[in-house]
Amino acid sequence: MRNKKITSFSDFKRMDEGIQSDLKKYIKKHKDELESLADEDQWDDIYNQLYTEFDVEPNSSKANDIKQTFDFIF
């Protein structure tokens, strides 16, 4: 299982461009809801929505990539 952590901008740039693009679109479309959940520290709810939206298993490496990329963007 791959468990890379994004620690710099260069790490972020190496992430799958498709994930970045899709997440940016998702964030833009759901900005108000995401900000509201973040204000209430409902991060698990946010991540679960992302896993559902992108059809990934929560404990998979793909889910980890999505979570880390989302955290970096948002």
PyMOL Python script that loads the backbone (N, CA, C, O; Angstrom):
from pymol import cmd

cmd.read_pdbstr("""\
ATOM      1  N   MET A   1       0.840  -1.175   0.000  1.00  0.00           N
ATOM      2  CA  MET A   1       0.000   0.000   0.000  1.00  0.00           C
ATOM      3  C   MET A   1       0.887   1.241   0.000  1.00  0.00           C
ATOM      4  O   MET A   1       1.818   1.354   0.798  1.00  0.00           O
ATOM      5  N   ARG A   2       0.595   2.139  -0.877  1.00  0.00           N
ATOM      6  CA  ARG A   2       1.347   3.374  -1.009  1.00  0.00           C
ATOM      7  C   ARG A   2       0.817   4.381  -0.006  1.00  0.00           C
ATOM      8  O   ARG A   2      -0.395   4.553   0.124  1.00  0.00           O
ATOM      9  N   ASN A   3       1.711   5.042   0.696  1.00  0.00           N
ATOM     10  CA  ASN A   3       1.288   6.012   1.695  1.00  0.00           C
ATOM     11  C   ASN A   3       2.210   7.222   1.625  1.00  0.00           C
ATOM     12  O   ASN A   3       2.957   7.492   2.565  1.00  0.00           O
ATOM     13  N   LYS A   4       2.160   7.943   0.526  1.00  0.00           N
ATOM     14  CA  LYS A   4       2.982   9.123   0.346  1.00  0.00           C
ATOM     15  C   LYS A   4       2.319  10.311   1.008  1.00  0.00           C
ATOM     16  O   LYS A   4       1.094  10.430   1.003  1.00  0.00           O
ATOM     17  N   LYS A   5       3.113  11.175   1.570  1.00  0.00           N
ATOM     18  CA  LYS A   5       2.597  12.386   2.198  1.00  0.00           C
ATOM     19  C   LYS A   5       3.073  13.574   1.379  1.00  0.00           C
ATOM     20  O   LYS A   5       4.246  13.668   1.016  1.00  0.00           O
ATOM     21  N   ILE A   6       2.160  14.463   1.100  1.00  0.00           N
ATOM     22  CA  ILE A   6       2.504  15.669   0.369  1.00  0.00           C
ATOM     23  C   ILE A   6       3.098  16.651   1.366  1.00  0.00           C
ATOM     24  O   ILE A   6       2.417  17.092   2.292  1.00  0.00           O
ATOM     25  N   THR A   7       4.366  16.994   1.177  1.00  0.00           N
ATOM     26  CA  THR A   7       5.028  17.899   2.111  1.00  0.00           C
ATOM     27  C   THR A   7       5.559  19.150   1.441  1.00  0.00           C
ATOM     28  O   THR A   7       6.035  20.059   2.122  1.00  0.00           O
ATOM     29  N   SER A   8       5.488  19.214   0.135  1.00  0.00           N
ATOM     30  CA  SER A   8       6.000  20.382  -0.569  1.00  0.00           C
ATOM     31  C   SER A   8       5.221  20.593  -1.859  1.00  0.00           C
ATOM     32  O   SER A   8       4.461  19.732  -2.301  1.00  0.00           O
ATOM     33  N   PHE A   9       5.432  21.753  -2.443  1.00  0.00           N
ATOM     34  CA  PHE A   9       4.761  22.055  -3.698  1.00  0.00           C
ATOM     35  C   PHE A   9       5.213  21.091  -4.794  1.00  0.00           C
ATOM     36  O   PHE A   9       4.411  20.702  -5.642  1.00  0.00           O
ATOM     37  N   SER A  10       6.481  20.704  -4.785  1.00  0.00           N
ATOM     38  CA  SER A  10       6.951  19.774  -5.822  1.00  0.00           C
ATOM     39  C   SER A  10       6.278  18.410  -5.680  1.00  0.00           C
ATOM     40  O   SER A  10       5.992  17.753  -6.681  1.00  0.00           O
ATOM     41  N   ASP A  11       6.022  17.977  -4.432  1.00  0.00           N
ATOM     42  CA  ASP A  11       5.266  16.731  -4.238  1.00  0.00           C
ATOM     43  C   ASP A  11       3.872  16.869  -4.815  1.00  0.00           C
ATOM     44  O   ASP A  11       3.365  15.962  -5.476  1.00  0.00           O
ATOM     45  N   PHE A  12       3.258  18.012  -4.559  1.00  0.00           N
ATOM     46  CA  PHE A  12       1.915  18.284  -5.049  1.00  0.00           C
ATOM     47  C   PHE A  12       1.885  18.246  -6.572  1.00  0.00           C
ATOM     48  O   PHE A  12       0.953  17.688  -7.152  1.00  0.00           O
ATOM     49  N   LYS A  13       2.865  18.817  -7.218  1.00  0.00           N
ATOM     50  CA  LYS A  13       2.918  18.862  -8.683  1.00  0.00           C
ATOM     51  C   LYS A  13       3.050  17.467  -9.280  1.00  0.00           C
ATOM     52  O   LYS A  13       2.624  17.230 -10.411  1.00  0.00           O
ATOM     53  N   ARG A  14       3.632  16.552  -8.533  1.00  0.00           N
ATOM     54  CA  ARG A  14       3.800  15.189  -9.027  1.00  0.00           C
ATOM     55  C   ARG A  14       2.523  14.359  -8.906  1.00  0.00           C
ATOM     56  O   ARG A  14       2.420  13.285  -9.499  1.00  0.00           O
ATOM     57  N   MET A  15       1.555  14.856  -8.141  1.00  0.00           N
ATOM     58  CA  MET A  15       0.297  14.116  -7.998  1.00  0.00           C
ATOM     59  C   MET A  15      -0.393  14.037  -9.357  1.00  0.00           C
ATOM     60  O   MET A  15      -0.148  14.856 -10.243  1.00  0.00           O
ATOM     61  N   ASP A  16      -1.226  13.074  -9.497  1.00  0.00           N
ATOM     62  CA  ASP A  16      -1.981  12.881 -10.725  1.00  0.00           C
ATOM     63  C   ASP A  16      -2.753  14.152 -11.085  1.00  0.00           C
ATOM     64  O   ASP A  16      -3.591  14.617 -10.313  1.00  0.00           O
ATOM     65  N   GLU A  17      -2.466  14.701 -12.249  1.00  0.00           N
ATOM     66  CA  GLU A  17      -3.127  15.928 -12.699  1.00  0.00           C
ATOM     67  C   GLU A  17      -4.642  15.761 -12.758  1.00  0.00           C
ATOM     68  O   GLU A  17      -5.378  16.716 -12.508  1.00  0.00           O
ATOM     69  N   GLY A  18      -5.107  14.583 -13.080  1.00  0.00           N
ATOM     70  CA  GLY A  18      -6.542  14.328 -13.147  1.00  0.00           C
ATOM     71  C   GLY A  18      -7.208  14.482 -11.801  1.00  0.00           C
ATOM     72  O   GLY A  18      -8.296  15.051 -11.706  1.00  0.00           O
ATOM     73  N   ILE A  19      -6.563  13.979 -10.748  1.00  0.00           N
ATOM     74  CA  ILE A  19      -7.110  14.113  -9.400  1.00  0.00           C
ATOM     75  C   ILE A  19      -7.212  15.588  -9.031  1.00  0.00           C
ATOM     76  O   ILE A  19      -8.236  16.035  -8.512  1.00  0.00           O
ATOM     77  N   GLN A  20      -6.160  16.333  -9.297  1.00  0.00           N
ATOM     78  CA  GLN A  20      -6.153  17.758  -8.973  1.00  0.00           C
ATOM     79  C   GLN A  20      -7.294  18.485  -9.678  1.00  0.00           C
ATOM     80  O   GLN A  20      -8.038  19.246  -9.058  1.00  0.00           O
ATOM     81  N   SER A  21      -7.418  18.246 -10.953  1.00  0.00           N
ATOM     82  CA  SER A  21      -8.442  18.913 -11.748  1.00  0.00           C
ATOM     83  C   SER A  21      -9.841  18.562 -11.258  1.00  0.00           C
ATOM     84  O   SER A  21     -10.688  19.440 -11.093  1.00  0.00           O
ATOM     85  N   ASP A  22     -10.077  17.270 -11.028  1.00  0.00           N
ATOM     86  CA  ASP A  22     -11.389  16.820 -10.565  1.00  0.00           C
ATOM     87  C   ASP A  22     -11.718  17.387  -9.183  1.00  0.00           C
ATOM     88  O   ASP A  22     -12.854  17.784  -8.924  1.00  0.00           O
ATOM     89  N   LEU A  23     -10.720  17.424  -8.300  1.00  0.00           N
ATOM     90  CA  LEU A  23     -10.958  17.963  -6.963  1.00  0.00           C
ATOM     91  C   LEU A  23     -11.238  19.460  -7.009  1.00  0.00           C
ATOM     92  O   LEU A  23     -12.103  19.955  -6.285  1.00  0.00           O
ATOM     93  N   LYS A  24     -10.521  20.170  -7.843  1.00  0.00           N
ATOM     94  CA  LYS A  24     -10.769  21.614  -7.976  1.00  0.00           C
ATOM     95  C   LYS A  24     -12.195  21.869  -8.445  1.00  0.00           C
ATOM     96  O   LYS A  24     -12.861  22.774  -7.941  1.00  0.00           O
ATOM     97  N   LYS A  25     -12.666  21.085  -9.399  1.00  0.00           N
ATOM     98  CA  LYS A  25     -14.045  21.224  -9.885  1.00  0.00           C
ATOM     99  C   LYS A  25     -15.036  20.897  -8.772  1.00  0.00           C
ATOM    100  O   LYS A  25     -16.028  21.603  -8.593  1.00  0.00           O
ATOM    101  N   TYR A  26     -14.771  19.830  -8.027  1.00  0.00           N
ATOM    102  CA  TYR A  26     -15.650  19.429  -6.924  1.00  0.00           C
ATOM    103  C   TYR A  26     -15.704  20.520  -5.860  1.00  0.00           C
ATOM    104  O   TYR A  26     -16.781  20.863  -5.371  1.00  0.00           O
ATOM    105  N   ILE A  27     -14.556  21.059  -5.506  1.00  0.00           N
ATOM    106  CA  ILE A  27     -14.502  22.115  -4.487  1.00  0.00           C
ATOM    107  C   ILE A  27     -15.267  23.348  -4.951  1.00  0.00           C
ATOM    108  O   ILE A  27     -16.018  23.944  -4.179  1.00  0.00           O
ATOM    109  N   LYS A  28     -15.081  23.724  -6.187  1.00  0.00           N
ATOM    110  CA  LYS A  28     -15.779  24.899  -6.716  1.00  0.00           C
ATOM    111  C   LYS A  28     -17.292  24.689  -6.689  1.00  0.00           C
ATOM    112  O   LYS A  28     -18.044  25.590  -6.318  1.00  0.00           O
ATOM    113  N   LYS A  29     -17.726  23.509  -7.079  1.00  0.00           N
ATOM    114  CA  LYS A  29     -19.160  23.207  -7.142  1.00  0.00           C
ATOM    115  C   LYS A  29     -19.799  23.143  -5.747  1.00  0.00           C
ATOM    116  O   LYS A  29     -20.960  23.517  -5.582  1.00  0.00           O
ATOM    117  N   HIS A  30     -19.046  22.672  -4.748  1.00  0.00           N
ATOM    118  CA  HIS A  30     -19.582  22.442  -3.405  1.00  0.00           C
ATOM    119  C   HIS A  30     -18.947  23.355  -2.353  1.00  0.00           C
ATOM    120  O   HIS A  30     -18.913  23.017  -1.170  1.00  0.00           O
ATOM    121  N   LYS A  31     -18.452  24.496  -2.785  1.00  0.00           N
ATOM    122  CA  LYS A  31     -17.666  25.368  -1.908  1.00  0.00           C
ATOM    123  C   LYS A  31     -18.399  25.737  -0.617  1.00  0.00           C
ATOM    124  O   LYS A  31     -17.829  25.614   0.467  1.00  0.00           O
ATOM    125  N   ASP A  32     -19.634  26.181  -0.713  1.00  0.00           N
ATOM    126  CA  ASP A  32     -20.367  26.619   0.477  1.00  0.00           C
ATOM    127  C   ASP A  32     -20.548  25.477   1.475  1.00  0.00           C
ATOM    128  O   ASP A  32     -20.342  25.658   2.675  1.00  0.00           O
ATOM    129  N   GLU A  33     -20.931  24.312   0.981  1.00  0.00           N
ATOM    130  CA  GLU A  33     -21.132  23.156   1.859  1.00  0.00           C
ATOM    131  C   GLU A  33     -19.813  22.729   2.503  1.00  0.00           C
ATOM    132  O   GLU A  33     -19.771  22.437   3.698  1.00  0.00           O
ATOM    133  N   LEU A  34     -18.745  22.693   1.720  1.00  0.00           N
ATOM    134  CA  LEU A  34     -17.443  22.290   2.252  1.00  0.00           C
ATOM    135  C   LEU A  34     -16.944  23.269   3.305  1.00  0.00           C
ATOM    136  O   LEU A  34     -16.413  22.858   4.336  1.00  0.00           O
ATOM    137  N   GLU A  35     -17.112  24.558   3.049  1.00  0.00           N
ATOM    138  CA  GLU A  35     -16.688  25.561   4.025  1.00  0.00           C
ATOM    139  C   GLU A  35     -17.485  25.456   5.314  1.00  0.00           C
ATOM    140  O   GLU A  35     -16.935  25.609   6.404  1.00  0.00           O
ATOM    141  N   SER A  36     -18.775  25.197   5.192  1.00  0.00           N
ATOM    142  CA  SER A  36     -19.622  25.038   6.370  1.00  0.00           C
ATOM    143  C   SER A  36     -19.180  23.832   7.201  1.00  0.00           C
ATOM    144  O   SER A  36     -19.065  23.924   8.423  1.00  0.00           O
ATOM    145  N   LEU A  37     -18.935  22.713   6.539  1.00  0.00           N
ATOM    146  CA  LEU A  37     -18.475  21.520   7.247  1.00  0.00           C
ATOM    147  C   LEU A  37     -17.100  21.750   7.877  1.00  0.00           C
ATOM    148  O   LEU A  37     -16.852  21.314   9.001  1.00  0.00           O
ATOM    149  N   ALA A  38     -16.217  22.423   7.167  1.00  0.00           N
ATOM    150  CA  ALA A  38     -14.882  22.701   7.696  1.00  0.00           C
ATOM    151  C   ALA A  38     -14.965  23.620   8.917  1.00  0.00           C
ATOM    152  O   ALA A  38     -14.237  23.429   9.891  1.00  0.00           O
ATOM    153  N   ASP A  39     -15.843  24.606   8.864  1.00  0.00           N
ATOM    154  CA  ASP A  39     -16.025  25.511  10.006  1.00  0.00           C
ATOM    155  C   ASP A  39     -16.482  24.760  11.246  1.00  0.00           C
ATOM    156  O   ASP A  39     -16.183  25.164  12.370  1.00  0.00           O
ATOM    157  N   GLU A  40     -17.206  23.668  11.041  1.00  0.00           N
ATOM    158  CA  GLU A  40     -17.718  22.856  12.150  1.00  0.00           C
ATOM    159  C   GLU A  40     -16.798  21.673  12.457  1.00  0.00           C
ATOM    160  O   GLU A  40     -17.171  20.773  13.210  1.00  0.00           O
ATOM    161  N   ASP A  41     -15.592  21.676  11.872  1.00  0.00           N
ATOM    162  CA  ASP A  41     -14.622  20.585  12.054  1.00  0.00           C
ATOM    163  C   ASP A  41     -15.195  19.214  11.713  1.00  0.00           C
ATOM    164  O   ASP A  41     -14.925  18.236  12.410  1.00  0.00           O
ATOM    165  N   GLN A  42     -15.965  19.143  10.670  1.00  0.00           N
ATOM    166  CA  GLN A  42     -16.575  17.891  10.206  1.00  0.00           C
ATOM    167  C   GLN A  42     -15.741  17.285   9.073  1.00  0.00           C
ATOM    168  O   GLN A  42     -16.261  16.970   8.003  1.00  0.00           O
ATOM    169  N   TRP A  43     -14.448  17.130   9.326  1.00  0.00           N
ATOM    170  CA  TRP A  43     -13.537  16.657   8.282  1.00  0.00           C
ATOM    171  C   TRP A  43     -13.838  15.240   7.835  1.00  0.00           C
ATOM    172  O   TRP A  43     -13.706  14.929   6.651  1.00  0.00           O
ATOM    173  N   ASP A  44     -14.238  14.379   8.749  1.00  0.00           N
ATOM    174  CA  ASP A  44     -14.579  13.008   8.354  1.00  0.00           C
ATOM    175  C   ASP A  44     -15.752  12.993   7.382  1.00  0.00           C
ATOM    176  O   ASP A  44     -15.773  12.195   6.445  1.00  0.00           O
ATOM    177  N   ASP A  45     -16.725  13.869   7.598  1.00  0.00           N
ATOM    178  CA  ASP A  45     -17.854  13.967   6.675  1.00  0.00           C
ATOM    179  C   ASP A  45     -17.388  14.436   5.298  1.00  0.00           C
ATOM    180  O   ASP A  45     -17.842  13.924   4.275  1.00  0.00           O
ATOM    181  N   ILE A  46     -16.495  15.396   5.281  1.00  0.00           N
ATOM    182  CA  ILE A  46     -15.957  15.892   4.009  1.00  0.00           C
ATOM    183  C   ILE A  46     -15.247  14.759   3.270  1.00  0.00           C
ATOM    184  O   ILE A  46     -15.490  14.527   2.085  1.00  0.00           O
ATOM    185  N   TYR A  47     -14.365  14.057   3.988  1.00  0.00           N
ATOM    186  CA  TYR A  47     -13.605  12.982   3.342  1.00  0.00           C
ATOM    187  C   TYR A  47     -14.523  11.863   2.856  1.00  0.00           C
ATOM    188  O   TYR A  47     -14.312  11.316   1.773  1.00  0.00           O
ATOM    189  N   ASN A  48     -15.530  11.524   3.639  1.00  0.00           N
ATOM    190  CA  ASN A  48     -16.470  10.486   3.212  1.00  0.00           C
ATOM    191  C   ASN A  48     -17.226  10.903   1.959  1.00  0.00           C
ATOM    192  O   ASN A  48     -17.489  10.075   1.086  1.00  0.00           O
ATOM    193  N   GLN A  49     -17.574  12.170   1.866  1.00  0.00           N
ATOM    194  CA  GLN A  49     -18.231  12.672   0.645  1.00  0.00           C
ATOM    195  C   GLN A  49     -17.288  12.545  -0.547  1.00  0.00           C
ATOM    196  O   GLN A  49     -17.705  12.157  -1.638  1.00  0.00           O
ATOM    197  N   LEU A  50     -16.022  12.874  -0.334  1.00  0.00           N
ATOM    198  CA  LEU A  50     -15.040  12.752  -1.418  1.00  0.00           C
ATOM    199  C   LEU A  50     -14.896  11.305  -1.866  1.00  0.00           C
ATOM    200  O   LEU A  50     -14.867  11.026  -3.064  1.00  0.00           O
ATOM    201  N   TYR A  51     -14.805  10.380  -0.909  1.00  0.00           N
ATOM    202  CA  TYR A  51     -14.650   8.973  -1.262  1.00  0.00           C
ATOM    203  C   TYR A  51     -15.855   8.473  -2.044  1.00  0.00           C
ATOM    204  O   TYR A  51     -15.716   7.688  -2.982  1.00  0.00           O
ATOM    205  N   THR A  52     -17.034   8.931  -1.653  1.00  0.00           N
ATOM    206  CA  THR A  52     -18.252   8.547  -2.372  1.00  0.00           C
ATOM    207  C   THR A  52     -18.252   9.159  -3.766  1.00  0.00           C
ATOM    208  O   THR A  52     -18.519   8.474  -4.753  1.00  0.00           O
ATOM    209  N   GLU A  53     -17.956  10.437  -3.840  1.00  0.00           N
ATOM    210  CA  GLU A  53     -17.949  11.143  -5.132  1.00  0.00           C
ATOM    211  C   GLU A  53     -16.977  10.508  -6.119  1.00  0.00           C
ATOM    212  O   GLU A  53     -17.287  10.369  -7.302  1.00  0.00           O
ATOM    213  N   PHE A  54     -15.808  10.127  -5.634  1.00  0.00           N
ATOM    214  CA  PHE A  54     -14.775   9.582  -6.511  1.00  0.00           C
ATOM    215  C   PHE A  54     -14.756   8.053  -6.527  1.00  0.00           C
ATOM    216  O   PHE A  54     -13.864   7.441  -7.113  1.00  0.00           O
ATOM    217  N   ASP A  55     -15.755   7.444  -5.876  1.00  0.00           N
ATOM    218  CA  ASP A  55     -15.963   5.999  -5.899  1.00  0.00           C
ATOM    219  C   ASP A  55     -14.695   5.221  -5.518  1.00  0.00           C
ATOM    220  O   ASP A  55     -14.225   4.360  -6.262  1.00  0.00           O
ATOM    221  N   VAL A  56     -14.160   5.553  -4.337  1.00  0.00           N
ATOM    222  CA  VAL A  56     -12.982   4.855  -3.833  1.00  0.00           C
ATOM    223  C   VAL A  56     -13.269   4.313  -2.435  1.00  0.00           C
ATOM    224  O   VAL A  56     -14.090   4.858  -1.698  1.00  0.00           O
ATOM    225  N   GLU A  57     -12.583   3.240  -2.088  1.00  0.00           N
ATOM    226  CA  GLU A  57     -12.683   2.669  -0.751  1.00  0.00           C
ATOM    227  C   GLU A  57     -11.920   3.579   0.219  1.00  0.00           C
ATOM    228  O   GLU A  57     -10.800   3.992  -0.083  1.00  0.00           O
ATOM    229  N   PRO A  58     -12.502   3.893   1.367  1.00  0.00           N
ATOM    230  CA  PRO A  58     -11.873   4.824   2.314  1.00  0.00           C
ATOM    231  C   PRO A  58     -10.452   4.465   2.740  1.00  0.00           C
ATOM    232  O   PRO A  58      -9.668   5.373   3.016  1.00  0.00           O
ATOM    233  N   ASN A  59     -10.090   3.204   2.804  1.00  0.00           N
ATOM    234  CA  ASN A  59      -8.751   2.820   3.258  1.00  0.00           C
ATOM    235  C   ASN A  59      -7.781   2.518   2.114  1.00  0.00           C
ATOM    236  O   ASN A  59      -6.705   1.964   2.339  1.00  0.00           O
ATOM    237  N   SER A  60      -8.158   2.877   0.901  1.00  0.00           N
ATOM    238  CA  SER A  60      -7.310   2.576  -0.250  1.00  0.00           C
ATOM    239  C   SER A  60      -6.252   3.663  -0.463  1.00  0.00           C
ATOM    240  O   SER A  60      -6.355   4.766   0.074  1.00  0.00           O
ATOM    241  N   SER A  61      -5.253   3.331  -1.246  1.00  0.00           N
ATOM    242  CA  SER A  61      -4.213   4.316  -1.568  1.00  0.00           C
ATOM    243  C   SER A  61      -4.794   5.458  -2.398  1.00  0.00           C
ATOM    244  O   SER A  61      -4.360   6.602  -2.265  1.00  0.00           O
ATOM    245  N   LYS A  62      -5.759   5.162  -3.240  1.00  0.00           N
ATOM    246  CA  LYS A  62      -6.414   6.206  -4.045  1.00  0.00           C
ATOM    247  C   LYS A  62      -7.138   7.193  -3.126  1.00  0.00           C
ATOM    248  O   LYS A  62      -7.079   8.403  -3.346  1.00  0.00           O
ATOM    249  N   ALA A  63      -7.817   6.683  -2.102  1.00  0.00           N
ATOM    250  CA  ALA A  63      -8.495   7.548  -1.138  1.00  0.00           C
ATOM    251  C   ALA A  63      -7.481   8.423  -0.410  1.00  0.00           C
ATOM    252  O   ALA A  63      -7.731   9.604  -0.170  1.00  0.00           O
ATOM    253  N   ASN A  64      -6.346   7.844  -0.064  1.00  0.00           N
ATOM    254  CA  ASN A  64      -5.292   8.606   0.598  1.00  0.00           C
ATOM    255  C   ASN A  64      -4.785   9.729  -0.310  1.00  0.00           C
ATOM    256  O   ASN A  64      -4.580  10.854   0.145  1.00  0.00           O
ATOM    257  N   ASP A  65      -4.586   9.421  -1.589  1.00  0.00           N
ATOM    258  CA  ASP A  65      -4.159  10.442  -2.549  1.00  0.00           C
ATOM    259  C   ASP A  65      -5.194  11.559  -2.657  1.00  0.00           C
ATOM    260  O   ASP A  65      -4.841  12.737  -2.685  1.00  0.00           O
ATOM    261  N   ILE A  66      -6.455  11.191  -2.718  1.00  0.00           N
ATOM    262  CA  ILE A  66      -7.529  12.180  -2.820  1.00  0.00           C
ATOM    263  C   ILE A  66      -7.561  13.058  -1.570  1.00  0.00           C
ATOM    264  O   ILE A  66      -7.666  14.280  -1.672  1.00  0.00           O
ATOM    265  N   LYS A  67      -7.473  12.446  -0.406  1.00  0.00           N
ATOM    266  CA  LYS A  67      -7.503  13.188   0.858  1.00  0.00           C
ATOM    267  C   LYS A  67      -6.344  14.176   0.936  1.00  0.00           C
ATOM    268  O   LYS A  67      -6.541  15.348   1.256  1.00  0.00           O
ATOM    269  N   GLN A  68      -5.141  13.702   0.644  1.00  0.00           N
ATOM    270  CA  GLN A  68      -3.965  14.572   0.727  1.00  0.00           C
ATOM    271  C   GLN A  68      -4.033  15.706  -0.292  1.00  0.00           C
ATOM    272  O   GLN A  68      -3.686  16.844   0.021  1.00  0.00           O
ATOM    273  N   THR A  69      -4.475  15.401  -1.497  1.00  0.00           N
ATOM    274  CA  THR A  69      -4.590  16.441  -2.517  1.00  0.00           C
ATOM    275  C   THR A  69      -5.658  17.451  -2.126  1.00  0.00           C
ATOM    276  O   THR A  69      -5.460  18.656  -2.283  1.00  0.00           O
ATOM    277  N   PHE A  70      -6.789  16.969  -1.617  1.00  0.00           N
ATOM    278  CA  PHE A  70      -7.843  17.867  -1.149  1.00  0.00           C
ATOM    279  C   PHE A  70      -7.324  18.780  -0.039  1.00  0.00           C
ATOM    280  O   PHE A  70      -7.557  19.989  -0.068  1.00  0.00           O
ATOM    281  N   ASP A  71      -6.623  18.205   0.936  1.00  0.00           N
ATOM    282  CA  ASP A  71      -6.086  18.999   2.038  1.00  0.00           C
ATOM    283  C   ASP A  71      -5.134  20.084   1.524  1.00  0.00           C
ATOM    284  O   ASP A  71      -5.127  21.201   2.042  1.00  0.00           O
ATOM    285  N   PHE A  72      -4.342  19.759   0.520  1.00  0.00           N
ATOM    286  CA  PHE A  72      -3.403  20.718  -0.026  1.00  0.00           C
ATOM    287  C   PHE A  72      -4.118  21.842  -0.776  1.00  0.00           C
ATOM    288  O   PHE A  72      -3.726  23.004  -0.673  1.00  0.00           O
ATOM    289  N   ILE A  73      -5.159  21.502  -1.526  1.00  0.00           N
ATOM    290  CA  ILE A  73      -5.897  22.489  -2.316  1.00  0.00           C
ATOM    291  C   ILE A  73      -6.812  23.334  -1.444  1.00  0.00           C
ATOM    292  O   ILE A  73      -6.841  24.559  -1.570  1.00  0.00           O
ATOM    293  N   PHE A  74      -7.559  22.684  -0.558  1.00  0.00           N
ATOM    294  CA  PHE A  74      -8.602  23.351   0.219  1.00  0.00           C
ATOM    295  C   PHE A  74      -7.986  24.058   1.408  1.00  0.00           C
ATOM    296  O   PHE A  74      -8.699  24.683   2.192  1.00  0.00           O
TER     297      PHE A  74
END
""", "prot")
cmd.dss("prot")
cmd.show_as("cartoon", "prot")
cmd.util.cbc("prot")
cmd.orient("prot")
